[in-house]
Amino acid sequence: MGMQGHFGVDFDFSKKGKYGVMCKLQLKDGKTRSAKFLYTV
């Protein structure tokens, strides 16, 4: 969801466990970037 140049997302961490999110982005310079987020409940 685009929000004035930013992005947002909603996650449901209601169950115990390990969660991971990987994002792949292409910005105005044309280069692709990636980010990985890990979270344990």
N, C-alpha and C positions, 0 to 999 in steps of 0.2 A: 504494500500500500504506500503510495507516494505521499509525503507530507512536507511540502515546501523544501524539497531537496533531501529529505530524510526518509527512511523506511522504518516500518514497525511491523511487529508480528505478535500474536498471542499464543502462548504455549500452555498446555495443561499438564502440570507436574503433580497431579493428585495421587498418583501411585508411586510407591518406592521403587527405585531402580536407577540406572544410569541412562542419561539422555545425551545425545549429541546432535549438533546442528552444523551443517556445512553450507557455506554461502559462496557463490561465485559471482563476481561483479565485473562489469565492463564500464569504465568511466569515460569521461569526455576525451581523454588522451588516447583512447583506443586500446589501452593495455588491460589485460584481464588480471584480476586479483582474486584471491580466495581467503577465507577466514574459517576457522573451526572453533566451535564453542562446546565444551563438555561440562556437564552438570550432574551431580549425584544427589538424589533425594534420600 
